[in-house]
């Protein structure tokens, strides 16, 4: 049977190029097996620690790949992107590494901690109205008027090929019977992980996990078309994309990936459990896959790998969440 990746040869090539670009530039993050969590949940459980990745999240993969790919195509005057935080941090780090400026459009509701980190890495922070349409309009204006090259936070070939390097990494680490549970909103990471596994010929199953307070991906899959969440209300600010990306959504559908939605209280419970059992302080988005298991709505067969996507959260904010 022809794989999804083989039906998209341009993506195969993009994944291979991304792997070559990022080799030696980013961390190969640990895969930690957790007997304590596995015993509590009833199956073998591993944690892929992307919270230890450069810049504090997996977003270093798509950001750096996008910046390096752009430079291969020709001169770049500077970059522009929009972000709720983690991609902005990673894009600022990647742009600074090649000596180019980054304009970062953020809404007032974006994490203060993440905004400060991005600014410290050299990003010029530009504010917009507190809605996603206004954010994207501001980005478009900077592209048209200032000639800045856009970096997409979760969609497009370069971004998803960068995410796919995590799938390639997992293919060397996890059993063929594993289920990999991935936080999702814009669909870039979950699509990229599936694409990387497919490129490596690895049969592991991929499951997306999303806060019920932003069910855009789940509803889009149910309707068979991309839908926008008019109201995103979740403590998992790293999963706040109001609409899935075009390419990411297509790949999620082609790979037959399901979505499990979780409640806010379950995310808090998962945060507390990760601290208690593994001494891991992660941001709420990273705890969403564990929250899905705690709710019991998704019961995988075989070993389970949870992608802990990031840890960019201020200690005082984390303390407030686990106490509430």
C-alpha positions as CSV (number, residue, x, y, z in Angstrom):
1,X,0.0,0.0,0.0
2,X,1.3,3.5,-0.9
3,X,2.0,5.6,2.2
4,X,0.6,9.1,2.6
5,X,4.1,10.5,2.5
6,X,4.8,8.7,-0.8
7,X,1.8,10.4,-2.3
8,X,3.5,13.7,-1.4
9,X,7.0,13.4,-2.7
10,X,7.6,17.1,-2.1
11,X,7.0,16.6,1.6
12,X,9.4,13.6,1.7
13,X,12.1,15.8,0.3
14,X,11.3,18.6,2.7
15,X,11.5,16.2,5.7
16,X,14.9,14.9,4.5
17,X,16.2,18.5,4.1
18,X,14.9,19.5,7.5
19,X,16.7,16.5,9.1
20,X,19.9,17.5,7.5
21,X,19.6,21.2,8.4
22,X,18.8,20.5,12.1
23,X,21.3,17.7,12.7
24,X,23.6,18.8,15.4
25,X,21.8,22.2,15.9
26,X,19.1,21.0,18.3
27,X,18.9,18.6,21.2
28,X,17.9,15.0,20.8
29,X,15.5,15.1,23.7
30,X,15.3,12.2,26.2
31,X,12.6,9.6,26.2
32,X,11.8,8.9,29.8
33,X,9.9,5.7,30.8
34,X,7.7,6.3,33.8
35,X,7.0,3.1,35.8
36,X,5.0,5.2,38.4
37,X,2.7,6.8,35.8
38,X,2.4,3.5,33.9
39,X,1.4,1.6,37.0
40,X,-1.2,4.2,37.9
41,X,-2.7,4.1,34.4
42,X,-2.3,0.4,33.6
43,X,0.1,0.4,30.7
44,X,3.7,1.1,29.8
45,X,4.2,4.8,29.5
46,X,7.0,7.0,28.2
47,X,7.5,10.8,28.2
48,X,9.2,12.5,25.2
49,X,10.8,15.5,26.9
50,X,10.5,18.3,24.3
51,X,10.2,20.5,27.3
52,X,14.0,20.2,27.4
53,X,14.4,21.3,23.8
54,X,16.3,24.5,23.0
55,X,14.1,27.5,23.7
56,X,11.9,25.4,26.0
57,X,9.6,23.8,23.5
58,X,9.4,21.7,20.3
59,X,8.9,24.9,18.4
60,X,12.6,25.3,17.9
61,X,12.3,22.6,15.2
62,X,9.8,24.4,12.9
63,X,11.3,27.8,13.6
64,X,14.9,27.0,12.9
65,X,14.1,24.9,9.9
66,X,11.9,27.7,8.4
67,X,14.7,30.3,9.0
68,X,17.4,28.2,7.4
69,X,15.2,27.1,4.5
70,X,14.4,30.8,3.8
71,X,18.1,31.7,3.7
72,X,18.8,28.9,1.2
73,X,16.4,30.4,-1.2
74,X,18.0,33.9,-1.2
75,X,18.6,37.1,0.8
76,X,16.2,37.9,3.6
77,X,15.7,41.4,5.0
78,X,14.1,40.1,8.2
79,X,11.2,38.0,9.4
80,X,7.7,38.5,10.8
81,X,5.5,36.0,12.6
82,X,2.6,35.9,15.0
83,X,2.4,33.7,18.1
84,X,0.9,33.0,21.5
85,X,4.4,32.6,22.7
86,X,6.4,29.5,22.1
87,X,6.9,29.9,18.3
88,X,7.7,33.6,18.9
89,X,10.4,32.6,21.4
90,X,11.8,30.0,19.0
91,X,11.6,32.3,16.0
92,X,13.4,35.1,17.9
93,X,16.2,32.6,18.8
94,X,16.5,31.3,15.3
95,X,16.5,34.8,13.7
96,X,19.1,36.1,16.1
97,X,21.3,33.1,15.3
98,X,21.6,34.2,11.7
99,X,21.8,37.9,12.5
100,X,18.4,39.0,11.2
101,X,15.6,40.9,12.9
102,X,12.2,39.5,13.8
103,X,8.9,41.4,14.2
104,X,6.6,39.4,16.5
105,X,2.8,40.2,16.5
106,X,1.1,39.2,19.7
107,X,-2.3,39.8,21.2
108,X,-2.7,41.5,24.7
109,X,-3.8,38.2,26.1
110,X,-0.5,36.4,25.3
111,X,1.5,35.1,28.2
112,X,3.5,37.9,29.8
113,X,6.3,35.5,30.6
114,X,6.6,34.2,27.0
115,X,6.4,37.8,25.7
116,X,9.4,38.8,27.9
117,X,11.4,35.8,26.9
118,X,10.9,36.5,23.2
119,X,11.8,40.2,23.6
120,X,14.9,39.2,25.5
121,X,15.9,37.1,22.5
122,X,15.7,40.1,20.2
123,X,12.1,40.1,18.9
124,X,10.4,43.4,18.3
125,X,7.0,42.9,19.9
126,X,4.0,44.5,18.0
127,X,0.6,44.5,19.6
128,X,-2.7,44.0,17.9
129,X,-6.4,43.7,18.9
130,X,-7.2,40.7,21.0
131,X,-8.5,38.5,18.2
132,X,-6.9,36.2,15.6
133,X,-8.1,38.0,12.5
134,X,-6.5,41.2,13.7
135,X,-3.3,39.4,14.4
136,X,-3.1,37.9,10.9
137,X,-4.0,41.3,9.3
138,X,-1.1,42.9,11.1
139,X,1.2,40.2,9.8
140,X,0.0,40.7,6.3
141,X,0.5,44.4,6.5
142,X,4.1,43.9,7.6
143,X,4.7,41.6,4.7
144,X,3.3,44.0,2.2
145,X,4.7,47.3,3.5
146,X,8.0,46.2,5.1
147,X,8.9,43.3,2.9
148,X,9.4,41.0,5.9
149,X,9.4,37.2,5.2
150,X,6.7,35.4,7.1
151,X,7.3,32.4,9.4
152,X,4.2,30.4,10.0
153,X,3.9,29.1,13.6
154,X,2.3,25.8,12.7
155,X,1.6,25.4,9.0
156,X,3.3,25.2,5.6
157,X,6.0,22.8,4.3
158,X,9.0,24.2,6.1
159,X,7.2,24.4,9.5
160,X,5.7,20.9,9.3
161,X,8.9,19.4,8.0
162,X,10.7,20.8,11.0
163,X,8.0,19.2,13.3
164,X,8.6,15.9,11.3
165,X,12.1,15.7,12.7
166,X,10.5,14.8,16.1
167,X,8.7,11.9,14.3
168,X,12.0,10.7,12.8
169,X,13.5,10.8,16.3
170,X,10.7,8.9,17.9
171,X,10.9,6.3,15.1
172,X,14.3,5.3,16.5
173,X,13.1,5.1,20.1
174,X,9.6,3.7,20.4
175,X,8.2,0.2,19.9
176,X,6.2,-0.5,16.7
177,X,3.1,-1.1,18.8
178,X,3.3,2.3,20.5
179,X,0.6,5.0,20.5
180,X,2.1,8.5,20.5
181,X,-0.2,11.1,22.0
182,X,0.5,14.7,20.9
183,X,-0.9,18.1,22.0
184,X,-2.8,19.8,19.2
185,X,-4.5,23.0,18.0
186,X,-3.1,24.2,14.8
187,X,-2.3,20.6,13.8
188,X,1.3,21.3,12.8
189,X,3.0,19.1,15.5
190,X,0.6,16.2,15.3
191,X,0.8,16.2,11.5
192,X,4.6,16.5,11.6
193,X,5.0,13.6,14.0
194,X,2.9,11.4,11.9
195,X,4.7,12.5,8.7
196,X,8.1,11.8,10.3
197,X,7.0,8.3,11.5
198,X,5.7,7.6,8.0
199,X,8.9,8.7,6.4
200,X,10.8,6.3,8.6
201,X,8.4,3.5,7.8
202,X,7.4,3.2,11.5
203,X,3.8,1.9,12.2
204,X,3.2,3.7,15.6
205,X,-0.2,5.2,16.0
206,X,-0.6,8.9,16.5
207,X,-3.5,10.5,18.6
208,X,-4.1,14.2,18.9
209,X,-5.1,15.7,22.2
210,X,-6.8,19.1,22.5
211,X,-8.5,21.2,25.3
212,X,-12.2,21.2,25.0
213,X,-11.9,25.0,25.5
214,X,-10.5,25.1,22.0
215,X,-12.0,22.2,20.0
216,X,-11.2,23.6,16.6
217,X,-9.4,20.6,15.3
218,X,-11.9,18.1,16.6
219,X,-14.8,20.0,15.2
220,X,-13.0,20.6,11.9
221,X,-12.4,16.8,11.5
222,X,-16.1,16.1,12.4
223,X,-17.2,18.5,9.7
224,X,-14.6,17.6,7.1
225,X,-13.4,21.2,6.7
226,X,-11.4,23.7,8.7
227,X,-13.5,25.6,11.2
228,X,-12.6,28.5,13.4
229,X,-13.2,28.7,17.1
230,X,-14.7,32.0,17.9
231,X,-13.9,31.6,21.6
232,X,-10.8,30.0,22.8
233,X,-10.9,29.6,26.6
234,X,-8.2,27.3,28.1
235,X,-5.3,27.5,30.5
236,X,-3.2,25.7,27.8
237,X,-2.2,28.9,26.0
238,X,0.2,27.0,23.8
239,X,-2.8,25.3,22.2
240,X,-4.7,28.5,21.3
241,X,-4.7,28.3,17.4
242,X,-8.3,29.2,16.5
243,X,-8.3,27.2,13.2
244,X,-6.1,24.3,12.0
245,X,-3.5,25.0,9.4
246,X,-4.3,24.0,5.8
247,X,-1.5,21.5,5.2
248,X,-1.6,20.2,8.8
249,X,-5.3,19.6,8.6
250,X,-5.0,17.7,5.3
251,X,-2.3,15.5,6.7
252,X,-4.2,14.8,9.9
253,X,-7.1,13.6,7.7
254,X,-4.9,11.6,5.4
255,X,-3.2,9.8,8.3
256,X,-6.6,9.1,10.0
257,X,-5.6,10.7,13.2
258,X,-8.2,11.0,15.9
259,X,-8.6,13.8,18.5
260,X,-9.4,13.5,22.2
261,X,-10.7,16.6,24.0
262,X,-10.0,17.2,27.6
263,X,-11.4,19.3,30.4
264,X,-9.5,22.1,32.2
265,X,-9.6,20.4,35.6
266,X,-8.0,17.3,34.0
267,X,-5.1,19.5,32.7
268,X,-4.5,20.8,36.2
269,X,-4.6,17.3,37.6
270,X,-2.1,16.1,34.9
271,X,0.3,19.0,35.8
272,X,0.2,18.0,39.5
273,X,0.8,14.4,38.7
274,X,3.8,15.1,36.5
275,X,5.4,17.1,39.3
276,X,4.5,14.5,41.9
277,X,5.7,11.4,40.1
278,X,8.5,12.7,37.8
279,X,9.4,16.1,39.2
280,X,8.6,17.7,35.8
281,X,7.3,21.3,35.7
282,X,5.8,21.7,32.2
283,X,3.3,24.2,30.8
284,X,-0.4,23.3,30.5
285,X,-0.3,22.4,26.8
286,X,2.3,19.7,27.5
287,X,0.1,18.1,30.1
288,X,-2.9,17.7,27.8
289,X,-2.0,14.1,26.5
290,X,-1.7,12.9,30.1
291,X,-5.0,14.6,30.9
292,X,-6.7,12.6,28.1
293,X,-5.5,9.4,29.7
294,X,-6.6,10.4,33.2
295,X,-10.1,11.0,31.8
296,X,-10.2,7.5,30.3
297,X,-11.8,8.7,27.1
298,X,-8.9,7.2,25.1
299,X,-7.6,3.7,25.9
300,X,-4.7,2.8,23.7
301,X,-3.4,-0.8,23.3
302,X,0.3,-1.3,23.9
303,X,2.9,1.2,25.1
304,X,2.0,4.9,25.2
305,X,4.3,7.9,24.5
306,X,3.3,11.3,25.6
307,X,4.9,14.3,23.9
308,X,5.6,16.9,26.6
309,X,5.7,19.8,24.2
310,X,7.1,22.7,26.3
311,X,7.9,24.2,29.6
312,X,7.7,28.0,29.0
313,X,5.8,29.0,32.1
314,X,6.7,31.3,35.0
315,X,7.1,29.4,38.3
316,X,4.5,31.6,40.0
317,X,2.0,31.0,37.2
318,X,2.7,27.2,37.5
319,X,2.2,27.3,41.2
320,X,-1.1,29.1,40.8
321,X,-2.4,26.5,38.4
322,X,-1.5,23.4,40.5
323,X,-2.9,25.0,43.6
324,X,-6.3,25.9,42.0
